[in-house]
Amino acid sequence: MHFDVPDPRYTHSAHSRALLRLAARLSIGFVAVLWLVHLMNWGMDLDPLPFGVRPREWLGLIGIVTAPLVHGDFAHLVANSAPLLVLGGVMLFLYPHSSLRVLPAIFLGPGALVWLFGRDSVHLGASGLVYGLVSYVFVAGLLRRDRRAIAASLMVALLYGTLAWGVLPLQPRVSWETHLAAAVIGVLLALALRGLDIPPRKRYEWEGEPEANEEDPPWWREVEQGGRQ
């Protein structure tokens, strides 16, 4: 099977480097917000449970928005921090246009599904984001013949493959419903958005001259304009 190599003019451009820096800053910033929220709760001795998702309770609806931002303890937060740093950066860098759709969906979608169908408990933490990102990055890499996306998919499989057990009801204190809902959303979005964020492939000399409509692709005009500013 042939795997496309992205055009070096694109991957080595100032535009691409700026996107990488932005992705790193955003993922670090989000994790920093999680730590700030937890430290505030801990310092003021606030109970995080009222901010979780409580299925089929009207007051529990607020958890759809707030549950990914609060954690039960430091161990829970630490377990989610490293995956969010890595996966958030990969997602924002490789799939910037898809991120505008995927990140809101995996932030809000799992909580909404858990509120509708989850067991009677309090569900909180950012692990839903982790599972959504893992499933999206892994499946998106399998669907594309892009070496960068495939490498990201293999990295996810090696680092976080064991997370698959988290979608099963094996531990009563773990919100497997959130994990499962987020993973399903990530897979469905990877299928639906498989045509987005495909980088231009490298063209070899033996392939001949590009067609007339390929001589000045839109992405290259954007890179050139960004470099002149």
N, CA, C and O of each residue as an XYZ file, in Angstrom:
916
protein
N       0.847     -1.196      0.000
C       0.000      0.000      0.000
C       0.882      1.246      0.000
O       1.879      1.321      0.718
N       0.493      2.219     -0.821
C       1.263      3.450     -0.945
C       0.750      4.483      0.045
O      -0.456      4.696      0.171
N       1.690      5.129      0.752
C       1.342      6.191      1.681
C       1.925      7.498      1.168
O       3.111      7.577      0.847
N       1.081      8.524      1.094
C       1.519      9.817      0.583
C       2.463     10.505      1.554
O       2.304     10.413      2.771
N       3.445     11.194      0.997
C       4.353     12.026      1.774
C       3.905     13.474      1.610
O       3.815     13.951      0.479
N       3.621     14.185      2.693
C       3.195     15.586      2.562
C       4.273     16.430      1.881
O       5.467     16.168      2.029
N       3.844     17.422      1.150
C       4.764     18.315      0.452
C       5.653     19.029      1.464
O       5.139     19.691      2.365
N       6.991     18.911      1.337
C       7.884     19.578      2.291
C       7.708     21.091      2.328
O       7.963     21.724      3.353
N       7.268     21.676      1.200
C       7.027     23.117      1.205
C       5.947     23.474      2.217
O       5.963     24.563      2.790
N       5.012     22.560      2.435
C       3.932     22.780      3.396
C       4.381     22.452      4.815
O       4.195     23.259      5.726
N       4.976     21.266      5.013
C       5.331     20.825      6.364
C       6.468     21.644      6.963
O       6.564     21.751      8.186
N       7.340     22.229      6.125
C       8.471     23.009      6.616
C       8.232     24.519      6.511
O       9.155     25.313      6.690
N       7.016     24.897      6.226
C       6.736     26.316      6.027
C       6.579     27.039      7.360
O       6.380     26.416      8.403
N       6.673     28.366      7.304
C       6.443     29.179      8.496
C       5.017     29.003      9.000
O       4.768     29.042     10.205
N       4.090     28.812      8.083
C       2.694     28.587      8.455
C       2.560     27.332      9.307
O       1.871     27.345     10.327
N       3.209     26.254      8.900
C       3.126     24.990      9.637
C       3.790     25.109     11.004
O       3.264     24.596     11.991
N       4.929     25.773     11.072
C       5.605     25.950     12.364
C       4.774     26.796     13.311
O       4.717     26.526     14.511
N       4.127     27.826     12.767
C       3.269     28.665     13.605
C       2.070     27.868     14.119
O       1.637     28.054     15.257
N       1.542     26.989     13.286
C       0.421     26.153     13.705
C       0.834     25.203     14.819
O       0.066     24.963     15.751
N       2.047     24.662     14.726
C       2.543     23.778     15.774
C       2.687     24.513     17.095
O       2.318     23.986     18.145
N       3.221     25.720     17.049
C       3.369     26.509     18.276
C       2.004     26.843     18.879
O       1.820     26.781     20.094
N       1.056     27.196     18.020
C      -0.282     27.516     18.507
C      -0.937     26.294     19.139
O      -1.564     26.399     20.194
N      -0.796     25.139     18.502
C      -1.379     23.908     19.044
C      -0.793     23.590     20.413
O      -1.520     23.198     21.326
N       0.518     23.757     20.557
C       1.164     23.484     21.844
C       0.674     24.459     22.912
O       0.391     24.053     24.039
N       0.573     25.741     22.563
C       0.124     26.737     23.546
C      -1.311     26.475     23.980
O      -1.628     26.587     25.164
N      -2.178     26.130     23.044
C      -3.578     25.905     23.385
C      -3.755     24.672     24.264
O      -4.524     24.702     25.224
N      -3.052     23.591     23.946
C      -3.194     22.377     24.757
C      -2.618     22.601     26.155
O      -3.204     22.160     27.144
N      -1.476     23.281     26.243
C      -0.908     23.597     27.558
C      -1.834     24.525     28.332
O      -2.027     24.357     29.536
N      -2.405     25.503     27.640
C      -3.309     26.433     28.296
C      -4.550     25.758     28.846
O      -5.006     26.091     29.940
N      -5.107     24.805     28.091
C      -6.308     24.123     28.584
C      -5.996     23.282     29.815
O      -6.759     23.291     30.782
N      -4.885     22.560     29.788
C      -4.506     21.763     30.956
C      -4.229     22.674     32.147
O      -4.549     22.324     33.283
N      -3.638     23.832     31.896
C      -3.398     24.783     32.983
C      -4.714     25.248     33.602
O      -4.800     25.426     34.817
N      -5.737     25.443     32.774
C      -7.052     25.821     33.296
C      -7.610     24.718     34.191
O      -8.178     25.007     35.244
N      -7.455     23.464     33.784
C      -7.928     22.350     34.615
C      -7.238     22.353     35.977
O      -7.878     22.145     37.007
N      -5.933     22.592     35.970
C      -5.200     22.627     37.232
C      -5.616     23.825     38.083
O      -5.726     23.713     39.304
N      -5.845     24.965     37.444
C      -6.274     26.150     38.187
C      -7.631     25.914     38.844
O      -7.833     26.269     40.006
N      -8.559     25.313     38.102
C      -9.881     25.022     38.655
C      -9.768     24.070     39.841
O     -10.401     24.276     40.877
N      -8.948     23.019     39.678
C      -8.828     22.042     40.762
C      -8.146     22.652     41.988
O      -8.551     22.389     43.120
N      -7.124     23.456     41.767
C      -6.443     24.090     42.901
C      -7.360     25.053     43.633
O      -7.295     25.165     44.857
N      -8.216     25.751     42.891
C      -9.174     26.645     43.535
C     -10.169     25.845     44.371
O     -10.465     26.210     45.509
N     -10.683     24.758     43.807
C     -11.612     23.914     44.564
C     -10.948     23.344     45.810
O     -11.537     23.308     46.890
N      -9.709     22.901     45.631
C      -8.977     22.305     46.757
C      -8.661     23.350     47.811
O      -8.808     23.093     49.006
N      -8.228     24.525     47.378
C      -7.866     25.575     48.327
C      -9.053     26.106     49.108
O      -8.930     26.455     50.282
N     -10.206     26.165     48.448
C     -11.412     26.660     49.119
C     -12.278     25.545     49.670
O     -13.379     25.784     50.168
N     -11.769     24.313     49.577
C     -12.475     23.136     50.094
C     -13.890     23.023     49.513
O     -14.863     22.794     50.232
N     -13.971     23.192     48.175
C     -15.254     23.083     47.490
C     -15.478     21.660     47.007
O     -14.543     20.987     46.572
N     -16.685     21.219     47.084
C     -17.056     19.884     46.633
C     -17.274     19.924     45.118
O     -18.114     20.695     44.655
N     -16.546     19.120     44.328
C     -16.736     19.156     42.867
C     -17.991     18.440     42.399
O     -18.397     18.618     41.251
N     -18.615     17.641     43.243
C     -19.742     16.819     42.812
C     -20.913     17.626     42.247
O     -21.521     17.188     41.271
N     -21.256     18.790     42.820
C     -22.370     19.556     42.218
C     -22.115     19.999     40.783
O     -23.055     20.383     40.087
N     -20.876     19.957     40.328
C     -20.551     20.376     38.967
C     -20.471     19.203     37.998
O     -20.150     19.390     36.825
N     -20.760     18.002     38.476
C     -20.749     16.841     37.613
C     -22.086     16.627     36.920
O     -23.070     17.309     37.208
N     -22.103     15.673     36.008
C     -23.338     15.291     35.317
C     -24.112     14.323     36.206
O     -23.589     13.287     36.616
N     -25.358     14.671     36.496
C     -26.240     13.779     37.245
C     -27.398     13.405     36.334
O     -28.294     14.215     36.097
N     -27.381     12.180     35.823
C     -28.356     11.787     34.794
C     -29.810     12.032     35.205
O     -30.250     11.681     36.300
N     -30.523     12.649     34.273
C     -31.971     12.865     34.357
C     -32.406     13.724     35.546
O     -33.566     13.690     35.956
N     -31.463     14.494     36.095
C     -31.803     15.504     37.095
C     -31.604     16.885     36.460
O     -30.580     17.142     35.826
N     -32.587     17.765     36.635
C     -32.488     19.061     35.978
C     -31.255     19.835     36.426
O     -30.602     20.483     35.608
N     -30.931     19.776     37.707
C     -29.735     20.469     38.181
C     -28.464     19.827     37.639
O     -27.410     20.461     37.588
N     -28.571     18.577     37.238
C     -27.408     17.893     36.680
C     -27.065     18.308     35.272
O     -26.013     17.932     34.755
N     -27.950     19.092     34.627
C     -27.665     19.550     33.265
C     -26.445     20.455     33.207
O     -25.738     20.483     32.200
N     -26.193     21.198     34.287
C     -25.032     22.097     34.282
C     -23.741     21.318     34.100
O     -22.751     21.844     33.592
N     -23.760     20.057     34.521
C     -22.558     19.237     34.401
C     -22.141     18.974     32.974
O     -20.979     18.652     32.728
N     -23.057     19.100     32.020
C     -22.684     18.916     30.614
C     -21.571     19.890     30.231
O     -20.690     19.567     29.434
N     -21.628     21.086     30.815
C     -20.619     22.116     30.534
C     -19.470     22.066     31.526
O     -18.313     22.245     31.144
N     -19.774     21.826     32.789
C     -18.748     21.964     33.833
C     -18.023     20.669     34.175
O     -16.897     20.716     34.671
N     -18.636     19.514     33.925
C     -18.032     18.249     34.361
C     -16.628     18.012     33.789
O     -15.767     17.521     34.519
N     -16.355     18.339     32.510
C     -14.993     18.107     32.008
C     -13.929     18.981     32.665
O     -12.735     18.736     32.494
N     -14.351     19.992     33.411
C     -13.398     20.924     33.998
C     -13.054     20.601     35.453
O     -12.126     21.190     36.008
N     -13.780     19.682     36.075
C     -13.555     19.381     37.486
C     -13.176     17.917     37.663
O     -13.578     17.055     36.880
N     -12.393     17.653     38.708
C     -11.905     16.297     38.980
C     -12.088     15.978     40.461
O     -12.106     16.864     41.315
N     -12.222     14.690     40.731
C     -12.453     14.273     42.095
C     -11.254     14.431     43.002
O     -11.404     14.726     44.188
N     -10.045     14.236     42.449
C      -8.833     14.357     43.260
C      -7.651     14.615     42.339
O      -7.793     14.655     41.117
N      -6.472     14.791     42.951
C      -5.281     15.091     42.157
C      -4.881     13.916     41.269
O      -4.410     14.121     40.150
N      -5.062     12.689     41.754
C      -4.702     11.521     40.944
C      -5.521     11.483     39.657
O      -5.000     11.159     38.590
N      -6.793     11.814     39.765
C      -7.669     11.852     38.592
C      -7.189     12.907     37.594
O      -7.153     12.661     36.388
N      -6.826     14.070     38.103
C      -6.363     15.154     37.240
C      -5.030     14.810     36.592
O      -4.840     15.056     35.400
N      -4.112     14.247     37.355
C      -2.809     13.874     36.807
C      -2.975     12.846     35.695
O      -2.299     12.929     34.669
N      -3.864     11.884     35.888
C      -4.066     10.838     34.889
C      -4.566     11.406     33.565
O      -4.278     10.849     32.506
N      -5.313     12.509     33.615
C      -5.846     13.101     32.387
C      -4.919     14.150     31.774
O      -5.034     14.441     30.583
N      -4.016     14.718     32.547
C      -3.232     15.864     32.077
C      -2.293     15.503     30.935
O      -2.304     16.168     29.899
N      -1.480     14.464     31.103
C      -0.511     14.112     30.060
C      -1.189     13.731     28.748
O      -0.780     14.228     27.699
N      -2.221     12.860     28.760
C      -2.894     12.566     27.488
C      -3.488     13.800     26.818
O      -3.446     13.917     25.593
N      -4.041     14.720     27.605
C      -4.613     15.916     27.001
C      -3.543     16.798     26.373
O      -3.766     17.389     25.317
N      -2.379     16.891     27.019
C      -1.291     17.665     26.429
C      -0.870     17.091     25.084
O      -0.728     17.822     24.104
N      -0.672     15.781     25.044
C      -0.193     15.129     23.817
C      -1.280     15.125     22.746
O      -1.064     15.592     21.628
N      -2.446     14.597     23.097
C      -3.511     14.425     22.113
C      -4.091     15.764     21.663
O      -4.439     15.935     20.495
N      -4.193     16.713     22.596
C      -4.685     18.027     22.202
C      -3.758     18.696     21.200
O      -4.215     19.281     20.218
N      -2.450     18.610     21.449
C      -1.502     19.191     20.511
C      -1.542     18.516     19.154
O      -1.511     19.189     18.124
N      -1.612     17.186     19.141
C      -1.681     16.447     17.877
C      -2.945     16.813     17.106
O      -2.903     17.053     15.899
N      -4.059     16.853     17.814
C      -5.336     17.165     17.166
C      -5.305     18.555     16.537
O      -5.666     18.718     15.371
N      -4.883     19.537     17.290
C      -4.893     20.911     16.795
C      -3.884     21.121     15.670
O      -4.116     21.934     14.774
N      -2.774     20.400     15.710
C      -1.743     20.577     14.684
C      -2.102     19.856     13.384
O      -2.016     20.446     12.307
N      -2.501     18.591     13.474
C      -2.778     17.821     12.264
C      -4.160     18.083     11.684
O      -4.358     17.970     10.474
N      -5.116     18.433     12.539
C      -6.499     18.570     12.085
C      -7.088     19.910     12.547
O      -8.071     19.922     13.288
N      -6.508     21.028     12.124
C      -6.971     22.330     12.632
C      -8.411     22.654     12.255
O      -9.150     23.201     13.074
N      -8.825     22.326     11.027
C     -10.196     22.619     10.628
C     -11.178     21.658     11.296
O     -12.254     22.071     11.727
N     -10.818     20.400     11.381
C     -11.681     19.428     12.052
C     -11.835     19.758     13.533
O     -12.885     19.501     14.124
N     -10.795     20.324     14.130
C     -10.845     20.632     15.560
C     -12.000     21.560     15.901
O     -12.566     21.468     16.991
N     -12.355     22.448     14.989
C     -13.448     23.378     15.249
C     -14.767     22.647     15.438
O     -15.678     23.177     16.075
N     -14.885     21.447     14.900
C     -16.095     20.642     15.052
C     -15.918     19.561     16.109
O     -16.836     19.281     16.880
N     -14.742     18.959     16.143
C     -14.526     17.809     17.017
C     -14.454     18.221     18.482
O     -15.101     17.600     19.325
N     -13.691     19.243     18.796
C     -13.488     19.606     20.198
C     -14.789     20.005     20.905
O     -15.019     19.537     22.020
N     -15.653     20.845     20.317
C     -16.932     21.108     20.989
C     -17.784     19.851     21.144
O     -18.464     19.676     22.155
N     -17.746     18.975     20.136
C     -18.578     17.776     20.181
C     -18.141     16.829     21.282
O     -18.985     16.272     21.985
N     -16.821     16.633     21.450
C     -16.379     15.696     22.487
C     -16.327     16.352     23.862
O     -16.181     15.662     24.871
N     -16.445     17.672     23.911
C     -16.544     18.364     25.199
C     -17.972     18.284     25.746
O     -18.171     18.018     26.932
N     -18.959     18.512     24.884
C     -20.348     18.582     25.321
C     -21.129     17.294     25.067
O     -22.011     16.936     25.847
N     -20.804     16.600     23.978
C     -21.594     15.441     23.576
C     -21.645     14.317     24.595
O     -22.738     13.840     24.904
N     -20.507     13.865     25.139
C     -20.561     12.770     26.120
C     -21.413     13.099     27.333
O     -22.169     12.253     27.809
N     -21.297     14.328     27.839
C     -22.104     14.713     28.989
C     -23.592     14.664     28.685
O     -24.385     14.226     29.519
N     -23.979     15.115     27.483
C     -25.397     15.081     27.106
C     -25.906     13.648     27.018
O     -27.006     13.350     27.483
N     -25.117     12.764     26.429
C     -25.527     11.361     26.320
C     -25.583     10.685     27.683
O     -26.483      9.889     27.951
N     -24.623     11.001     28.541
C     -24.638     10.421     29.886
C     -25.836     10.929     30.672
O     -26.446     10.167     31.423
N     -26.190     12.217     30.513
C     -27.366     12.745     31.213
C     -28.632     12.005     30.780
O     -29.534     11.776     31.586
N     -28.687     11.635     29.500
C     -29.865     10.948     28.996
C     -29.895      9.467     29.360
O     -30.945      8.932     29.716
N     -28.733      8.802     29.268
C     -28.736      7.343     29.340
C     -27.857      6.768     30.451
O     -27.891      5.559     30.682
N     -27.076      7.589     31.141
C     -26.129      7.075     32.132
C     -26.812      6.553     33.383
O     -27.978      6.853     33.640
N     -26.070      5.766     34.162
C     -26.587      5.254     35.430
C     -26.635      6.377     36.451
O     -25.978      7.406     36.296
N     -27.418      6.165     37.490
C     -27.569      7.174     38.537
C     -26.271      7.282     39.335
O     -25.971      6.441     40.183
N     -25.529      8.312     39.049
C     -24.266      8.574     39.713
C     -23.856      9.990     39.353
O     -24.587     10.688     38.650
N     -22.706     10.418     39.823
C     -22.154     11.720     39.431
C     -20.950     11.464     38.539
O     -20.001     10.788     38.936
N     -20.997     12.009     37.334
C     -19.954     11.773     36.337
C     -19.187     13.077     36.130
O     -19.776     14.094     35.764
N     -17.875     13.050     36.361
C     -17.078     14.260     36.174
C     -15.660     13.886     35.733
O     -15.240     12.733     35.827
N     -14.944     14.896     35.252
C     -13.570     14.705     34.804
C     -13.428     14.866     33.303
O     -14.409     14.810     32.561
N     -12.179     15.068     32.863
C     -11.883     15.310     31.451
C     -11.541     14.036     30.693
O     -11.035     14.107     29.573
N     -11.805     12.876     31.277
C     -11.455     11.633     30.589
C     -12.272     11.440     29.323
O     -11.825     10.761     28.399
N     -13.476     12.032     29.265
C     -14.237     11.965     28.030
C     -13.504     12.630     26.877
O     -13.517     12.130     25.752
N     -12.862     13.764     27.162
C     -12.055     14.425     26.130
C     -10.917     13.529     25.671
O     -10.617     13.463     24.479
N     -10.285     12.841     26.611
C      -9.180     11.947     26.268
C      -9.667     10.849     25.326
O      -9.038     10.581     24.303
N     -10.777     10.219     25.669
C     -11.292      9.124     24.847
C     -11.760      9.618     23.484
O     -11.572      8.933     22.479
N     -12.363     10.793     23.441
C     -12.769     11.343     22.157
C     -11.589     11.646     21.257
O     -11.629     11.373     20.057
N     -10.533     12.214     21.835
C      -9.338     12.525     21.049
C      -8.623     11.260     20.599
O      -8.176     11.175     19.455
N      -8.509     10.281     21.482
C      -7.862      9.027     21.119
C      -8.581      8.378     19.941
O      -7.944      7.985     18.964
N      -9.892      8.265     20.029
C     -10.639      7.592     18.965
C     -10.566      8.371     17.660
O     -10.436      7.774     16.592
N     -10.649      9.719     17.734
C     -10.591     10.497     16.497
C      -9.223     10.380     15.835
O      -9.134     10.072     14.646
N      -8.153     10.624     16.595
C      -6.809     10.604     16.011
C      -6.480      9.214     15.478
O      -5.865      9.089     14.419
N      -6.881      8.170     16.196
C      -6.577      6.815     15.752
C      -7.326      6.475     14.464
O      -6.713      6.001     13.507
N      -8.619      6.705     14.422
C      -9.403      6.347     13.240
C      -9.068      7.248     12.059
O      -8.993      6.774     10.926
N      -8.866      8.537     12.305
C      -8.514      9.449     11.210
C      -7.207      9.023     10.550
O      -7.071      9.113      9.330
N      -6.240      8.556     11.352
C      -4.987      8.090     10.780
C      -5.152      6.854      9.921
O      -4.450      6.691      8.923
N      -6.084      5.973     10.301
C      -6.320      4.771      9.508
C      -7.011      5.084      8.183
O      -6.833      4.363      7.201
N      -7.793      6.150      8.158
C      -8.566      6.476      6.962
C      -7.765      7.240      5.920
O      -8.154      7.279      4.752
N      -6.645      7.852      6.322
C      -5.889      8.710      5.408
C      -4.579      8.052      5.011
O      -3.954      7.359      5.814
N      -4.170      8.267      3.784
C      -2.877      7.760      3.326
C      -1.803      8.832      3.489
O      -1.018      9.086      2.576
N      -1.782      9.443      4.647
C      -0.849     10.507      4.987
C       0.068      9.973      6.081
O      -0.410      9.529      7.125
N       1.363     10.010      5.858
C       2.297      9.408      6.803
C       2.252     10.064      8.171
O       2.438      9.391      9.184
N       2.009     11.362      8.216
C       1.936     12.027      9.519
C       0.726     11.530     10.306
O       0.833     11.249     11.500
N      -0.419     11.423      9.642
C      -1.628     10.959     10.316
C      -1.481      9.504     10.752
O      -1.937      9.122     11.830
N      -0.843      8.700      9.910
C      -0.636      7.285     10.256
C       0.308      7.171     11.445
O       0.081      6.359     12.342
N       1.364      7.980     11.460
C       2.297      7.958     12.591
C       1.582      8.353     13.878
O       1.818      7.753     14.927
N       0.712      9.354     13.808
C      -0.048      9.764     14.998
C      -0.972      8.647     15.453
O      -1.130      8.415     16.652
N      -1.586      7.952     14.496
C      -2.471      6.847     14.838
C      -1.711      5.729     15.542
O      -2.195      5.174     16.529
N      -0.530      5.398     15.045
C       0.279      4.350     15.682
C       0.742      4.780     17.070
O       0.777      3.969     17.995
N       1.096      6.058     17.214
C       1.511      6.558     18.519
C       0.380      6.423     19.533
O       0.601      6.013     20.673
N      -0.840      6.773     19.105
C      -1.996      6.654     19.994
C      -2.217      5.200     20.391
O      -2.500      4.900     21.551
N      -2.087      4.296     19.417
C      -2.294      2.873     19.713
C      -1.272      2.369     20.717
O      -1.611      1.583     21.601
N      -0.020      2.811     20.593
C       1.040      2.342     21.487
C       0.912      2.945     22.886
O       1.074      2.246     23.886
N       0.621      4.243     22.950
C       0.599      4.919     24.241
C      -0.700      4.715     25.003
O      -0.702      4.606     26.229
N      -1.807      4.665     24.264
C      -3.099      4.702     24.940
C      -4.024      3.556     24.541
O      -5.233      3.627     24.758
N      -3.463      2.512     23.965
C      -4.290      1.378     23.556
C      -5.018      0.720     24.713
O      -6.125      0.208     24.544
N      -4.401      0.732     25.890
C      -5.036      0.092     27.045
C      -6.277      0.833     27.526
O      -7.050      0.298     28.321
N      -6.473      2.061     27.050
C      -7.674      2.797     27.438
C      -8.947      2.131     26.935
O     -10.042      2.438     27.405
N      -8.803      1.217     25.978
C      -9.984      0.544     25.437
C     -10.780     -0.165     26.533
O     -12.000     -0.300     26.428
N     -10.088     -0.619     27.587
C     -10.789     -1.282     28.683
C     -11.708     -0.327     29.426
O     -12.640     -0.764     30.101
N     -11.457      0.967     29.310
C     -12.246      1.947     30.040
C     -13.653      2.136     29.521
O     -14.466      2.778     30.187
N     -13.974      1.594     28.339
C     -15.336      1.718     27.810
C     -16.218      0.571     28.291
O     -17.391      0.504     27.924
N     -15.678     -0.327     29.103
C     -16.439     -1.462     29.628
C     -16.780     -1.226     31.095
O     -15.996     -0.602     31.810
N     -17.920     -1.707     31.555
C     -18.337     -1.487     32.960
C     -17.610     -2.415     33.918
O     -18.219     -3.281     34.545
N     -16.297     -2.225     34.026
C     -15.484     -3.102     34.859
C     -15.223     -2.520     36.244
O     -15.053     -3.267     37.207
N     -15.191     -1.183     36.352
C     -14.915     -0.536     37.632
C     -16.096      0.354     38.012
O     -16.417      1.288     37.276
N     -16.739      0.091     39.126
C     -17.959      0.839     39.472
C     -17.736      2.329     39.685
O     -18.673      3.108     39.509
N     -16.535      2.756     40.056
C     -16.280      4.173     40.333
C     -15.763      4.919     39.101
O     -15.404      6.093     39.191
N     -15.725      4.247     37.963
C     -15.258      4.864     36.717
C     -16.452      5.075     35.789
O     -17.263      4.168     35.600
N     -16.557      6.259     35.218
C     -17.671      6.572     34.321
C     -17.403      5.994     32.939
O     -17.011      6.712     32.020
N     -17.616      4.698     32.802
C     -17.391      4.062     31.502
C     -18.375      4.591     30.463
O     -18.088      4.558     29.267
N     -19.542      5.082     30.912
C     -20.505      5.638     29.965
C     -19.940      6.873     29.262
O     -20.121      7.054     28.059
N     -19.250      7.718     30.035
C     -18.617      8.891     29.430
C     -17.549      8.465     28.433
O     -17.472      9.010     27.332
N     -16.732      7.499     28.810
C     -15.671      7.008     27.921
C     -16.262      6.451     26.630
O     -15.792      6.767     25.537
N     -17.290      5.623     26.763
C     -17.892      5.003     25.581
C     -18.538      6.040     24.672
O     -18.361      6.007     23.455
N     -19.290      6.962     25.272
C     -19.948      7.995     24.466
C     -18.920      8.838     23.716
O     -19.100      9.127     22.533
N     -17.848      9.233     24.393
C     -16.819     10.060     23.752
C     -16.115      9.291     22.644
O     -15.839      9.852     21.584
N     -15.822      8.013     22.875
C     -15.144      7.213     21.861
C     -16.010      7.063     20.613
O     -15.504      7.157     19.495
N     -17.298      6.833     20.794
C     -18.206      6.699     19.651
C     -18.295      8.005     18.882
O     -18.263      8.009     17.651
N     -18.407      9.120     19.605
C     -18.451     10.424     18.936
C     -17.175     10.659     18.140
O     -17.229     11.140     17.008
N     -16.030     10.325     18.723
C     -14.765     10.510     18.015
C     -14.680      9.684     16.751
O     -14.213     10.176     15.723
N     -15.123      8.433     16.805
C     -15.091      7.573     15.620
C     -16.015      8.112     14.531
O     -15.623      8.194     13.367
N     -17.238      8.478     14.905
C     -18.197      8.981     13.920
C     -17.703     10.268     13.261
O     -17.882     10.459     12.059
N     -17.087     11.140     14.039
C     -16.569     12.385     13.466
C     -15.365     12.120     12.558
O     -15.198     12.788     11.537
N     -14.531     11.149     12.927
C     -13.401     10.810     12.059
C     -13.901     10.313     10.705
O     -13.299     10.620      9.676
N     -14.988      9.553     10.692
C     -15.570      9.091      9.433
C     -16.198     10.237      8.656
O     -16.037     10.335      7.439
N     -16.914     11.103      9.366
C     -17.624     12.188      8.693
C     -16.684     13.258      8.146
O     -16.973     13.869      7.117
N     -15.556     13.491      8.829
C     -14.651     14.589      8.463
C     -13.380     14.098      7.780
O     -12.371     14.803      7.758
N     -13.426     12.901      7.228
C     -12.198     12.322      6.656
C     -11.671     13.111      5.454
O     -10.520     12.931      5.057
N     -12.495     13.974      4.877
C     -12.031     14.771      3.737
C     -11.387     16.089      4.134
O     -10.891     16.811      3.269
N     -11.381     16.423      5.428
C     -10.795     17.684      5.884
C      -9.330     17.498      6.295
O      -8.908     16.405      6.672
N      -8.578     18.579      6.212
C      -7.205     18.649      6.736
C      -6.266     17.644      6.071
O      -5.359     17.123      6.719
N      -6.475     17.374      4.803
C      -5.554     16.501      4.074
C      -4.441     17.377      3.494
O      -4.721     18.232      2.654
N      -3.199     17.189      3.915
C      -2.123     18.062      3.427
C      -1.793     17.760      1.972
O      -2.009     16.638      1.515
N      -1.275     18.740      1.235
C      -0.855     18.474     -0.146
C       0.286     17.476     -0.174
O       1.220     17.566      0.622
N       0.208     16.530     -1.086
C       1.229     15.487     -1.129
C       2.429     15.922     -1.959
O       2.325     16.781     -2.834
N       3.549     15.319     -1.667
C       4.778     15.589     -2.411
C       4.654     15.043     -3.822
O       4.202     13.916     -4.021
N       5.051     15.837     -4.791
C       5.019     15.415     -6.189
C       6.436     15.090     -6.650
O       7.355     15.891     -6.478
N       6.602     13.913     -7.233
C       7.905     13.461     -7.692
C       8.108     13.798     -9.174
O       7.148     13.995     -9.919
N       9.375     13.859     -9.580
C       9.685     14.245    -10.955
C       9.086     13.277    -11.962
O       8.642     13.690    -13.034
N       9.070     11.980    -11.623
C       8.568     10.995    -12.581
C       7.054     11.089    -12.787
O       6.512     10.452    -13.690
N       6.376     11.875    -11.961
C       4.936     12.037    -12.127
C       4.593     13.063    -13.196
O       3.433     13.190    -13.587
N       5.596     13.795    -13.671
C       5.347     14.777    -14.708
C       4.932     16.112    -14.144
O       4.892     16.304    -12.929
N       4.626     17.027    -15.029
C       4.238     18.369    -14.626
C       2.833     18.360    -14.029
O       1.984     17.585    -14.468
N       2.576     19.206    -13.038
C       1.228     19.276    -12.485
C       0.241     19.852    -13.478
O       0.619     20.587    -14.391
N      -1.014     19.518    -13.300
C      -2.043     20.070    -14.159
C      -2.171     21.571    -13.912
O      -1.694     22.099    -12.907
N      -2.815     22.229    -14.839
C      -2.873     23.694    -14.764
C      -3.514     24.172    -13.469
O      -3.091     25.171    -12.887
N      -4.544     23.446    -13.021
C      -5.233     23.899    -11.823
C      -4.499     23.525    -10.553
O      -4.976     23.838     -9.462
N      -3.336     22.855    -10.657
C      -2.561     22.472     -9.494
C      -1.313     23.316     -9.318
O      -0.594     23.153     -8.332
N      -1.036     24.228    -10.269
C       0.222     24.955    -10.241
C       0.320     25.895     -9.051
O       1.408     26.097     -8.512
N      -0.780     26.463     -8.641
C      -0.746     27.437     -7.548
C      -1.855     27.098     -6.552
O      -2.853     27.816     -6.484
N      -1.701     26.017     -5.777
C      -2.768     25.592     -4.870
C      -3.042     26.637     -3.818
O      -2.140     27.385     -3.441
N      -4.291     26.707     -3.326
C      -4.654     27.756     -2.354
C      -3.800     27.741     -1.105
O      -3.459     28.800     -0.577
N      -3.438     26.524     -0.609
C      -2.660     26.478      0.623
C      -1.303     27.138      0.438
O      -0.776     27.732      1.379
N      -0.715     27.046     -0.781
C       0.608     27.627     -1.007
C       0.533     29.140     -1.077
O       1.449     29.832     -0.632
N      -0.564     29.662     -1.638
C      -0.746     31.118     -1.657
C      -0.855     31.644     -0.233
O      -0.314     32.703      0.088
N      -1.576     30.882      0.642
C      -1.692     31.313      2.035
C      -0.338     31.302      2.731
O      -0.031     32.217      3.495
N       0.474     30.282      2.481
C       1.798     30.202      3.100
C       2.670     31.351      2.640
O       3.352     31.981      3.448
N       2.649     31.636      1.304
C       3.476     32.710      0.785
C       3.040     34.048      1.384
O       3.884     34.860      1.763
N       1.735     34.283      1.470
C       1.251     35.532      2.017
C       1.629     35.653      3.483
O       1.996     36.733      3.948
N       1.538     34.532      4.223
C       1.913     34.566      5.641
C       3.383     34.864      5.816
O       3.766     35.533      6.775
N       4.227     34.377      4.901
C       5.647     34.602      5.009
C       6.050     36.028      4.700
O       7.096     36.492      5.155
N       5.221     36.739      3.920
C       5.569     38.105      3.537
C       5.088     39.128      4.541
O       5.491     40.289      4.485
N       4.212     38.705      5.479
C       3.677     39.674      6.442
C       4.683     40.030      7.499
O       4.390     40.833      8.385
